[in-house]
């Protein structure tokens, strides 16, 4: 048997961030009994609550079951001691972003409001440096032409290289996450030889696990609106990059991809509206909201809103068009490049966890 290594500071942090009184958990198992997603063998979140109560960080960080939970909140609703298991699991996921961030500074910077000015100053400084290098750090005269402010070829190349750099750093952390899952939840003999990519892709696209949380269907609707709206905006962005390469940019308002982008923005506004309303007025659905939750919602909202305003500014020749464009570029950096190190990183971590879980037959 391995030695038990309690981390009291980690336990205190879980309690502080989740608002849970971990010592009040009496291990009745109600949380696992009511969970519609918990596997029959070694169900969650009862064992996770035991580990949290003991401060067993090495059991929780890298635990695949933490990512199988979809935060429906049933476990917290039916907990007789109001220990809030759903919020505890949510905090463990937040701690995972910091733990696996490479370098660790990125995880810390994007998890604390005290570091927000630094997180914003980095893209501002880099974008200003690029504009100065390009010799376009000025407000162009005449009709609004964003390429005269920030040459699109330079914009696309530098942002693509920087995004690749950040994601390669993230891949190092996800590799460590995979090793930890194998350590904590090893595969049985003859299991785990193949990765069920298409099966997991189907789960993600259909949001089938959200459907299992039937009492929280509003969460599925909101999540799908934001998820598919964000995916469509990425598709439109890729097309816009191609259009700049082929000298067919900017796009007219009647272009099908321009229309698709506006529809995607409306989807995101609708989904975010539901999420914000529920977080403010219905904690039974979303639980306790943390700084990471609001940072994600705010960043995606500002990215989408600034994109809409940049479009309107170009067609309307607004005086503030280039200032809005600069703000939009900072928002793009914050959401896209910082993605693996914020709560939006669950796109990578949950997908990786689902791949591992399904490969070992854990359902």
C-alpha positions as CSV (number, residue, x, y, z in Angstrom):
1,X,0.0,0.0,0.0
2,X,1.2,3.5,-0.8
3,X,1.6,6.1,1.9
4,X,-1.2,8.7,2.5
5,X,0.1,12.2,1.9
6,X,-2.5,14.7,3.1
7,X,-2.1,18.3,1.8
8,X,-3.8,20.4,4.4
9,X,-3.2,23.6,2.5
10,X,-4.9,22.1,-0.6
11,X,-7.9,21.0,1.6
12,X,-8.2,24.5,2.9
13,X,-8.1,25.9,-0.6
14,X,-10.8,23.5,-1.8
15,X,-13.0,24.5,1.2
16,X,-12.4,28.2,0.7
17,X,-13.1,28.3,-3.1
18,X,-16.1,25.9,-3.0
19,X,-17.7,27.2,0.1
20,X,-17.9,23.5,1.3
21,X,-17.4,22.4,4.9
22,X,-15.6,19.3,4.0
23,X,-15.4,18.0,7.6
24,X,-19.3,17.8,7.7
25,X,-19.3,15.0,5.0
26,X,-20.5,11.8,6.7
27,X,-19.9,9.6,3.6
28,X,-23.5,8.5,3.3
29,X,-23.1,8.0,-0.4
30,X,-26.2,10.0,-1.4
31,X,-24.1,12.0,-3.9
32,X,-23.1,8.9,-5.8
33,X,-26.6,7.4,-5.6
34,X,-28.3,10.3,-7.2
35,X,-25.7,10.9,-9.9
36,X,-27.0,9.7,-13.3
37,X,-23.4,9.8,-14.8
38,X,-21.5,7.9,-12.1
39,X,-20.3,4.4,-13.2
40,X,-21.5,1.5,-11.2
41,X,-18.0,0.5,-10.4
42,X,-16.2,3.0,-8.1
43,X,-18.8,5.7,-8.6
44,X,-18.2,9.3,-8.1
45,X,-18.3,11.7,-6.3
46,X,-18.3,9.9,-2.9
47,X,-14.6,8.7,-3.2
48,X,-13.6,12.2,-4.4
49,X,-15.2,13.7,-1.3
50,X,-13.3,11.2,0.9
51,X,-10.0,12.3,-0.8
52,X,-11.0,16.0,-0.5
53,X,-11.7,15.6,3.2
54,X,-8.2,14.1,3.7
55,X,-6.6,16.7,1.4
56,X,-5.3,14.0,-1.0
57,X,-4.3,16.2,-3.8
58,X,-2.4,13.4,-5.6
59,X,-5.6,11.4,-5.8
60,X,-7.8,14.3,-7.1
61,X,-5.5,16.1,-9.6
62,X,-5.3,13.7,-12.5
63,X,-8.5,11.8,-11.5
64,X,-10.4,11.0,-14.7
65,X,-13.8,11.0,-12.8
66,X,-13.5,14.7,-12.0
67,X,-13.9,15.3,-15.7
68,X,-16.8,12.9,-16.3
69,X,-18.9,15.0,-14.0
70,X,-20.9,17.6,-15.9
71,X,-21.9,19.8,-13.0
72,X,-25.6,19.0,-13.0
73,X,-25.7,19.7,-9.3
74,X,-27.9,16.8,-8.2
75,X,-25.3,15.6,-5.7
76,X,-25.3,19.0,-4.0
77,X,-29.1,19.3,-4.1
78,X,-29.6,15.9,-2.3
79,X,-26.6,16.2,0.1
80,X,-28.1,15.9,3.6
81,X,-25.2,17.9,5.1
82,X,-25.0,20.6,2.4
83,X,-21.4,19.8,1.7
84,X,-21.7,20.9,-2.0
85,X,-19.9,18.0,-3.8
86,X,-20.5,19.5,-7.2
87,X,-18.8,22.7,-6.2
88,X,-15.9,20.8,-4.7
89,X,-15.4,18.9,-8.0
90,X,-15.6,22.1,-9.9
91,X,-12.8,23.6,-7.8
92,X,-10.7,20.5,-8.3
93,X,-10.9,21.1,-12.1
94,X,-9.9,24.7,-11.6
95,X,-6.9,23.6,-9.6
96,X,-6.0,21.2,-12.4
97,X,-5.6,24.1,-14.9
98,X,-3.0,25.6,-12.6
99,X,-1.3,22.3,-11.8
100,X,-0.8,21.2,-15.4
101,X,0.0,24.7,-16.8
102,X,3.4,24.9,-18.5
103,X,5.0,27.1,-17.3
104,X,3.1,27.2,-14.0
105,X,3.1,31.0,-14.1
106,X,0.5,31.0,-16.9
107,X,-1.9,28.9,-14.8
108,X,-1.5,31.2,-11.7
109,X,-1.8,34.4,-13.8
110,X,-5.1,33.3,-15.3
111,X,-6.6,32.0,-12.0
112,X,-6.2,35.0,-9.8
113,X,-7.8,38.5,-10.2
114,X,-4.7,40.0,-8.8
115,X,-2.8,38.9,-12.0
116,X,-5.5,40.1,-14.5
117,X,-3.6,43.4,-15.3
118,X,-0.5,41.4,-16.2
119,X,-2.6,39.0,-18.3
120,X,-4.0,41.9,-20.2
121,X,-0.7,43.9,-20.4
122,X,1.1,41.0,-22.2
123,X,-1.1,41.0,-25.4
124,X,-1.3,44.9,-25.3
125,X,2.5,45.1,-25.3
126,X,3.0,42.4,-27.9
127,X,0.4,43.9,-30.3
128,X,1.9,47.4,-29.9
129,X,5.4,46.1,-30.6
130,X,4.1,44.4,-33.8
131,X,2.4,47.6,-35.0
132,X,5.6,49.6,-34.3
133,X,7.7,47.0,-36.2
134,X,5.2,47.2,-39.1
135,X,5.3,51.0,-39.1
136,X,1.5,51.2,-38.9
137,X,1.1,52.4,-35.3
138,X,-1.1,55.3,-36.2
139,X,-4.7,56.0,-37.2
140,X,-5.0,55.8,-41.0
141,X,-6.8,58.5,-42.9
142,X,-9.8,57.9,-45.1
143,X,-12.4,55.1,-45.0
144,X,-11.9,52.5,-42.4
145,X,-9.4,49.9,-43.6
146,X,-8.1,47.6,-40.9
147,X,-5.3,46.2,-43.1
148,X,-3.8,49.7,-43.2
149,X,-3.6,49.6,-39.4
150,X,-2.5,46.0,-38.9
151,X,-1.4,44.3,-42.2
152,X,-3.4,41.1,-42.3
153,X,-0.5,39.0,-43.5
154,X,1.5,40.0,-40.5
155,X,-1.4,39.7,-38.2
156,X,-2.3,36.1,-39.3
157,X,1.3,34.9,-39.3
158,X,2.3,36.3,-35.9
159,X,-1.0,35.2,-34.2
160,X,-0.8,31.7,-35.7
161,X,2.8,31.2,-34.6
162,X,2.1,32.5,-31.1
163,X,-1.0,30.3,-30.8
164,X,0.9,27.3,-31.8
165,X,3.6,28.1,-29.2
166,X,1.0,28.4,-26.4
167,X,-0.7,25.2,-27.5
168,X,2.6,23.3,-27.6
169,X,3.2,24.4,-24.0
170,X,-0.3,23.2,-23.1
171,X,0.4,19.8,-24.7
172,X,3.2,19.2,-22.2
173,X,0.7,19.6,-19.3
174,X,-1.9,17.4,-21.0
175,X,0.7,14.7,-21.5
176,X,1.4,14.8,-17.7
177,X,-2.4,14.7,-17.1
178,X,-2.7,11.5,-19.2
179,X,0.1,9.9,-17.2
180,X,-1.6,10.8,-13.9
181,X,-4.9,9.3,-15.1
182,X,-3.1,6.0,-15.9
183,X,-1.6,6.1,-12.4
184,X,-4.8,6.8,-10.5
185,X,-7.2,4.8,-12.7
186,X,-5.2,2.1,-14.5
187,X,-6.7,0.1,-17.3
188,X,-7.5,-3.6,-16.9
189,X,-5.7,-6.2,-18.8
190,X,-6.5,-6.2,-22.5
191,X,-8.2,-2.8,-22.2
192,X,-7.1,0.6,-23.2
193,X,-5.4,-0.5,-26.5
194,X,-7.4,1.8,-28.8
195,X,-8.6,5.4,-28.4
196,X,-12.2,5.7,-29.4
197,X,-11.9,9.1,-31.1
198,X,-15.1,9.0,-33.1
199,X,-17.2,7.7,-30.1
200,X,-15.9,10.6,-27.9
201,X,-16.4,13.1,-30.8
202,X,-20.0,11.9,-31.0
203,X,-20.5,12.4,-27.3
204,X,-19.1,15.9,-27.5
205,X,-21.1,17.1,-30.5
206,X,-24.3,15.6,-29.3
207,X,-23.8,16.7,-25.6
208,X,-25.2,13.3,-24.7
209,X,-23.8,13.4,-21.1
210,X,-25.7,16.7,-20.6
211,X,-28.9,14.9,-21.6
212,X,-28.3,12.4,-18.8
213,X,-28.7,15.3,-16.4
214,X,-32.3,15.7,-17.3
215,X,-33.2,18.0,-14.4
216,X,-30.7,20.6,-15.8
217,X,-31.7,20.7,-19.4
218,X,-31.3,24.5,-19.5
219,X,-27.6,24.0,-19.0
220,X,-27.4,21.8,-22.1
221,X,-29.2,24.4,-24.2
222,X,-26.9,27.2,-23.0
223,X,-23.8,25.2,-23.4
224,X,-24.7,24.0,-27.0
225,X,-25.4,27.6,-28.1
226,X,-22.0,28.8,-26.9
227,X,-20.1,25.7,-28.0
228,X,-21.5,25.6,-31.6
229,X,-21.5,29.4,-31.9
230,X,-17.8,29.5,-30.9
231,X,-17.1,26.7,-33.3
232,X,-18.8,28.5,-36.2
233,X,-16.8,31.7,-35.4
234,X,-13.6,29.7,-35.7
235,X,-14.7,28.4,-39.0
236,X,-15.6,31.9,-40.2
237,X,-12.2,33.2,-39.0
238,X,-10.4,30.5,-40.9
239,X,-12.3,31.5,-44.0
240,X,-11.5,35.1,-43.4
241,X,-7.8,34.2,-43.2
242,X,-8.1,32.4,-46.5
243,X,-9.9,35.4,-48.0
244,X,-7.0,37.7,-47.0
245,X,-4.5,35.3,-48.7
246,X,-6.5,35.3,-51.9
247,X,-7.1,39.1,-51.7
248,X,-10.9,38.7,-51.3
249,X,-11.1,40.5,-48.0
250,X,-12.9,42.4,-46.5
251,X,-16.1,40.4,-46.9
252,X,-19.3,42.2,-47.9
253,X,-22.2,42.0,-45.5
254,X,-24.0,39.7,-47.9
255,X,-21.2,37.1,-47.9
256,X,-22.6,33.7,-46.6
257,X,-19.7,33.4,-44.2
258,X,-20.3,37.0,-42.9
259,X,-24.0,36.0,-42.3
260,X,-22.9,32.8,-40.6
261,X,-20.6,34.8,-38.3
262,X,-23.4,37.0,-37.3
263,X,-25.7,34.1,-36.6
264,X,-22.9,32.5,-34.5
265,X,-22.6,35.7,-32.5
266,X,-26.3,35.7,-31.8
267,X,-26.0,32.1,-30.6
268,X,-23.2,33.0,-28.2
269,X,-25.1,36.1,-26.9
270,X,-28.1,33.8,-26.2
271,X,-26.2,31.1,-24.5
272,X,-24.1,33.5,-22.4
273,X,-27.3,35.3,-21.4
274,X,-28.8,32.1,-20.1
275,X,-25.6,31.3,-18.2
276,X,-25.3,34.7,-16.6
277,X,-28.9,34.7,-15.6
278,X,-28.8,31.3,-14.1
279,X,-25.5,32.0,-12.2
280,X,-27.0,35.2,-10.8
281,X,-30.5,33.9,-9.9
282,X,-30.4,30.1,-9.8
283,X,-27.4,28.6,-8.0
284,X,-29.1,25.2,-7.9
285,X,-28.3,24.9,-11.6
286,X,-24.8,26.3,-11.7
287,X,-23.6,26.2,-8.1
288,X,-21.2,28.7,-6.7
289,X,-19.6,30.8,-9.4
290,X,-15.9,31.5,-9.1
291,X,-13.5,34.0,-10.6
292,X,-12.6,31.5,-13.3
293,X,-16.3,31.1,-14.3
294,X,-16.8,34.9,-14.7
295,X,-13.5,35.4,-16.4
296,X,-14.5,32.8,-19.1
297,X,-18.0,34.3,-19.6
298,X,-16.6,37.9,-19.7
299,X,-13.8,37.1,-22.1
300,X,-16.0,35.2,-24.5
301,X,-18.6,38.0,-24.3
302,X,-16.1,40.7,-24.9
303,X,-14.5,38.8,-27.8
304,X,-17.9,38.4,-29.5
305,X,-19.1,41.9,-28.8
306,X,-15.9,43.5,-29.9
307,X,-16.1,41.5,-33.1
308,X,-19.6,42.7,-33.8
309,X,-18.6,46.3,-33.1
310,X,-15.6,46.1,-35.3
311,X,-17.8,45.0,-38.1
312,X,-20.3,47.8,-37.6
313,X,-17.5,50.3,-37.3
314,X,-16.1,49.3,-40.7
315,X,-19.4,49.6,-42.4
316,X,-20.3,52.9,-40.6
317,X,-16.8,54.4,-40.8
318,X,-16.8,55.1,-37.0
319,X,-14.1,57.3,-35.6
320,X,-13.4,54.7,-32.9
321,X,-13.0,51.9,-35.4
322,X,-9.3,51.3,-35.0
323,X,-9.5,51.6,-31.2
324,X,-12.2,48.9,-31.2
325,X,-10.0,46.8,-33.5
326,X,-7.1,47.0,-31.1
327,X,-9.4,46.0,-28.3
328,X,-10.7,43.1,-30.4
329,X,-7.2,41.8,-31.0
330,X,-6.5,41.8,-27.3
331,X,-9.7,39.9,-26.7
332,X,-8.7,37.4,-29.5
333,X,-5.4,36.8,-27.7
334,X,-7.0,36.5,-24.3
335,X,-9.5,33.8,-25.4
336,X,-7.6,31.9,-28.1
337,X,-4.0,31.9,-26.9
338,X,-4.8,31.7,-23.2
339,X,-7.5,29.1,-23.8
340,X,-5.6,26.0,-22.4
341,X,-4.9,27.8,-19.1
342,X,-8.4,29.1,-18.3
343,X,-11.7,27.3,-17.7
344,X,-12.1,27.2,-21.5
345,X,-9.3,24.6,-21.3
346,X,-11.9,22.0,-20.4
347,X,-12.3,21.6,-24.1
348,X,-8.9,19.8,-24.0
349,X,-9.0,18.3,-20.6
350,X,-12.5,16.9,-20.7
351,X,-11.9,15.5,-24.2
352,X,-8.6,13.9,-23.1
353,X,-10.4,12.4,-20.0
354,X,-13.2,11.1,-22.1
355,X,-10.8,9.4,-24.5
356,X,-9.0,7.7,-21.6
357,X,-12.2,6.8,-19.7
358,X,-13.8,5.2,-22.8
359,X,-10.6,3.4,-23.8
360,X,-10.6,1.6,-20.4
361,X,-14.3,0.9,-20.5
362,X,-15.3,3.5,-17.9
363,X,-18.7,4.8,-18.7
